[in-house]
Every structure is written in structure tokens, then in C-alpha cells.
Amino acid sequence: MRSATFPPIRVEPKVRAEVEAVLRDGESLTQFIEEAVVAAAAWRRVQAEFVTRGEAAIERWKREGGGHTVDAVMDGLQTRLDDAKRRVAKRAGR
């Protein structure tokens, strides 16, 4: 398969200098840009998959009518907090 090229991009001289300053020994600007583009594309793919999974989970939750009310969750958290405080107080009172 033949290789393809990205269109050239214009940047301020300061930006180019900053990028060139962080190149590793033997690394070219082209290699750096290719690596950055590939990494950015992979990250966006991961983000898109995350959103897709989240949307599917929301739809599943709606279909199943499940979930907990805010009040139930807050009551459960308050109970856990109260229990933890009692355990700490009990240890301190030994």
C-alpha cells in the first residue's frame, strides 16, 4: 500500500520552535507529528466508544426502569458515613 500525506499546516514560528525543542535524539519533526496525529485519533476513538457505551447504559437503564432515587442513594451514603464515624469514635474511646 502506498503511503499518503497530510496537508501542510502553518504554525507560528514560536510553536515550531517549542515542538522542535522537545524532539528526542534522532526524532524528526515529521515523526513527532505522525505520532501525535495517530495518538490523537486513537484518543478520540476511545472517547467515542466511551460515549457510545454510556448512551447504551442510559438506554438500558430507561428500558429496565431500574436505578435508585437520589434520596435513596443519599440515605445510603449517610448511613455509611454515620457507621464510619461510630467506628472511629469507638476506636478513640478504647
C-alpha positions as CSV (number, residue, x, y, z in Angstrom):
1,M,0.0,0.0,0.0
2,R,1.3,3.4,-0.9
3,S,1.7,6.0,1.8
4,A,-0.3,9.2,2.0
5,T,0.5,12.6,3.2
6,F,-1.3,15.1,5.4
7,P,-1.8,18.6,4.2
8,P,0.9,21.0,5.3
9,I,-0.1,23.2,8.2
10,R,1.0,26.7,9.1
11,V,2.1,27.5,12.6
12,E,3.7,30.4,14.3
13,P,7.5,30.2,14.4
14,K,7.2,30.1,18.2
15,V,5.1,26.9,18.0
16,R,7.5,25.2,15.7
17,A,10.4,26.1,18.0
18,E,8.6,24.8,21.0
19,V,7.9,21.5,19.2
20,E,11.4,21.2,17.9
21,A,12.7,21.8,21.5
22,V,11.0,18.6,22.7
23,L,12.1,16.3,19.9
24,R,14.0,13.2,21.1
25,D,17.5,12.4,19.8
26,G,17.2,11.3,16.2
27,E,13.5,12.1,16.0
28,S,12.3,14.2,13.1
29,L,9.5,16.8,13.2
30,T,7.6,14.5,10.7
31,Q,7.9,11.6,13.1
32,F,6.7,13.7,16.0
33,I,3.7,15.0,14.0
34,E,2.8,11.5,12.8
35,E,2.9,10.1,16.3
36,A,0.8,13.0,17.7
37,V,-1.8,12.6,15.0
38,V,-2.0,8.8,15.5
39,A,-2.3,9.3,19.3
40,A,-5.0,12.0,18.9
41,A,-7.0,9.8,16.6
42,A,-6.8,6.8,19.0
43,W,-7.8,9.0,21.9
44,R,-10.8,10.3,20.0
45,R,-11.8,6.8,19.1
46,V,-11.6,5.8,22.8
47,Q,-13.7,8.8,23.7
48,A,-16.4,8.0,21.1
49,E,-16.5,4.4,22.3
50,F,-16.9,5.6,25.9
51,V,-19.8,7.9,24.9
52,T,-21.4,5.0,23.0
53,R,-21.2,2.7,26.0
54,G,-22.6,5.4,28.3
55,E,-25.5,6.1,26.0
56,A,-26.3,2.4,25.7
57,A,-26.2,2.1,29.5
58,I,-28.6,5.0,29.9
59,E,-31.0,3.4,27.4
60,R,-30.8,0.1,29.2
61,W,-31.5,1.8,32.5
62,K,-34.5,3.5,31.0
63,R,-35.8,0.3,29.5
64,E,-35.4,-1.7,32.7
65,G,-36.8,1.1,34.8
66,G,-34.0,0.5,37.2
67,G,-31.8,2.8,39.1
68,H,-32.1,4.4,42.5
69,T,-33.6,7.7,43.5
70,V,-31.3,10.5,44.7
71,D,-32.8,10.3,48.1
72,A,-32.2,6.5,48.4
73,V,-28.5,7.0,47.3
74,M,-28.0,9.9,49.7
75,D,-29.6,7.9,52.6
76,G,-27.3,5.0,51.9
77,L,-24.3,7.3,51.9
78,Q,-25.3,9.0,55.1
79,T,-25.7,5.6,56.8
80,R,-22.2,4.6,55.7
81,L,-20.8,7.9,56.9
82,D,-22.6,7.6,60.3
83,D,-21.3,4.0,60.7
84,A,-17.7,5.1,59.9
85,K,-18.0,7.9,62.4
86,R,-19.2,5.5,65.1
87,R,-16.3,3.1,64.4
88,V,-13.8,5.9,64.6
89,A,-15.3,7.2,67.9
90,K,-15.4,3.7,69.3
91,R,-11.7,3.2,68.5
92,A,-10.8,6.6,70.0
93,G,-12.7,5.7,73.2
94,R,-10.8,2.5,73.9
